[in-house]
Amino acid sequence: MDESTQAEAARFEAARFEAERPRLVAIAARVLGDHAEAEDIVQQTWLRLHRNDTEIESLPAWLTTVTTRLCLDRLRARTPEPVADVEPADAAAAGDPADDVVLADSVGLALHVVLDRLSPRERVAFVLHDSFGFEFPTIAAVLDTTPTAARKLASRARAKVAQPRAEDRLADWQVVDAFMAAAKAGDFEGLLRLLAPDATVGADEAAVLAGTPQRIAGREEVATFFDGSATAVLPVLVDGRPGTAWFHLGAAKVVFDFAVEDGVVRAITFRAAPEVLAQVVRRDGDRPRDRT
């Protein structure tokens, strides 16, 4: 193969990989719960493809397998897998019919908290099957086990996810920060999951004069308003409660005061009264930000 042919083959391989990259990042991000780690994993997959000199029958399948196994290695480095999880016991209590209602995206934002309680193999089996619809023979090949064992791993994981612990509920500040992250990213479905059905937006007189809407009612209406917006807000404490604020030239101009109940946003009030703005404190998580 001459140099021009090799270069053309390399360009073709790179183009095919780039077409698969978004899907691979999505899988890795869901398995690991961290987008930056997912990007790193997918880059490692690209390096392995670049070094590969054996024939690949199905590039999408090969890339999925390599990416998922790299994720599995990363998970095992975080939490060593119990030996008992290698060949799982029967999980009859969980059920596991092939047509189970997909659970992964319906348990809400606290899913990533629950996933941390799963073994690495349970986590991979659950995410690949319930989030991305992979069949168990494919999952079994990735995990180097049998389809029956892969099915049991996903079943056991599903049972744990379906019955989250009280401590799995996100703190109010996590809900607020997740809501604003979804707003900035234009994640409409994420916003809907974080809003109560009767969610509302209100404003004090000063905020209305500053240009905020006086009232918005309903989950979809609130999500539509925030979808793709609020790119210039920062996390703050408002009367000790976690909220956010729009800053201009280093000063808070409008506070977004959140009312969070049972893990969802029930109300957001825009506040711009001077006495409110004077009390705004930047925060890291649920604590005042260290000014030193």
Secondary structure, DSSP 4 states (H G I P E B T S, - for coil): --HHHHHHHHHHHHHHHHHHHHHHHHHHHHHHS-HHHHHHHHHHHHHHHHH--S--S-HHHHHHHHHHHHHHHHHHHHSPPPGGGSSPPP-GGG---TTPPP-TTTS-TTHHHHHTTS-HHHHHHHIIIIIT---HHHHHHHHTS-HHHHHHHHHHHHHHHHS--GGGSPPHHHHHHHHHHHHHHT-HHHHHHTEEEEEEEEE-HHHHHTT--SEEESHHHHHHHHTT--TTEEEEEETTEEEEEEEETTEEEEEEEEEEETTEEEEEEEE--HHHHTT-EEEETTEEPP--
